[in-house]
Amino acid sequence: MTLPLAEIPTQVWLFVGAGLVSLVAFGALILVPAVGAYSRTWEKATAAVLSLFILAALLLVGVGLGAFIFYNWDTISNWLG
């Protein structure tokens, strides 16, 4: 009998790891400084919500760029030689 974790492909583990590293980087580099810059509770909450908009924008740019590269890979690979 095999373990369920052994059946998960390596690529999935790599994407999960990259996602976790990205979330930690977002929290450390964007969310914590934005929330820490204010003293009132409502200001901290507003900074956190606005930081989530930044996260959404970063995700949209990443997905859009990834989709562009995926659909145009034949042309892009010809540029690379």
FENQUI-V125826 format. One record per pair of residues at least 24 apart in sequence whose ideal C-beta (glycine too) atoms are under 6 Angstrom apart, sorted by the first residue. I is the first residue (numbers start at 0). J is the second residue. If there is no record, write none. Layout:
I&J / I&J
This chain:
25&54 / 29&53
